[in-house]
Amino acid sequence: MKLTKEDIVNIDKYLIKKGIKYIDIRYELIDHLVTEYEAIENYPDLESFLRKRTAWCRIIAEKRAKSIHWGYQKSLLRRVLSFFKTPLFYGVLFVWLSILISIKAEYGSVLMNNSMFWVFIGVIIFQYVDMIYWGIRSKNESKMFSVSTLINIYSLPNIFIGVVGILEPIFQTHSHYATLYFTIALIVNIAALIEVKTKRKRGLKEYEFLKSSMT
């Protein structure tokens, strides 16, 4: 028996009611539940079917939320590599380096390093704002992604901020190392923001397609 769109919506509402509020996790569960239900020969009542699968759904949701998804890190690295294939990237990189050279020539390497550091911090802050708003505080549950998803994507880029203090003595004596380091850090962290936006957009599209296709 083919489930209707209304059935899919009811499954979605049921999962939300049971505390599974993040769309990326719900999407996977809905896809599995629909496939499993439609494969049963003697169809049970949908509500009773869901009640029997509630414990399983919670276990899967918990594992999914806590697990480290290395696929996100791989997709982030692919995103970084894709930058080097676009002419726009080299144009932006040229402007960025030109600004840094001008600051160094006019005000010295210390101010240049500080400028790069605060630009980097600004990108990191934006990531956390994004993570808090979408992962925790957003009231529109259809647009919420699990915090674990965002943490997994942002964890690798945030490593750069963790070792700045260790490398600071080197940056003070070799400003060109600081330029290279913060440039790479910005590229990776901006790639993470783009990756999150892309995954959110794709996830919402898949989620809506799943519900709309079951008619």
Summary of the structure (lengths in Angstrom):
residues: 215
radius of gyration: 22.7
end to end distance: 11.5
largest distance: 78.6
contacts: 607
relative contact order: 0.14
helix: 85%
strand: 0%
